[in-house]
């Protein structure tokens, strides 16, 4: 089981700090990151939260899926690693 959660449906105003604060009640958060658009610097509406233990991650997933953060209902699931090197860009 993974320690890393995917969080979708984030409000544009959600920051790394507010994301961490929302999830920290469920265990030790080692990283909370809102993914930003590389061109505009604005939130892309999703992020990732990594916990120190898989038990904390599971508890947070169960408690936070469909919870409200910054006025938006969020979707929470375990993150899956993307394959590196396959960007989908044809040359």
Secondary structure, 3 states (H helix, E strand, C coil): CCCEEEEECCCCCCCHHHHHHHHHCCCCEEEEEEEECCCCCCEEEEEEEEECCHHHHHHHHHHHCCCEECCEECEEEECCCCCCCCCCCCC
